[in-house]
Amino acid sequence: MGLRWRSSARGAVERRAALLAELRRVVFEAPARTEPAIRTAAATGGTLAEPLRSYATKVRDESYRVTDADVAELKAAGVSEDEIFEVTVAAALGAACRRVDAGLRALGEEA
């Protein structure tokens, strides 16, 4: 029974890995209002200009602290709602992917 479960679990991990890879591709590479480099930087902590840098860091590391004031600051700096949305999704996905990758490494799977 253990062998069957392990095979089934591996299949589930592989299916989810494929879905996550597609999500990463869409968020980081698909055409959007922001450049792929900006979305990737938001996800990884790469170089971003202020106020996007501080905002992306907050979304990645302390998302529970994001407030309407943060969004208002971005809008006041000329960042559009579409750009704010894209940076938010990219930063949140970056945080999620780091956690998934760490979990897979802990299970001895490829990240």
Buried (B, 14 or more C-beta within 10 A) or exposed (E): EEEEEEEEEEEEBEEEBEEBEEBBEEBBEEEBBBEBEBBBBBBBBBEBEEBBBEBBBBBBEEEEEBEEEBBEBBEEEEBEEEBBBBBBBBBBBBBBBBEBBEEBEEEEBEE
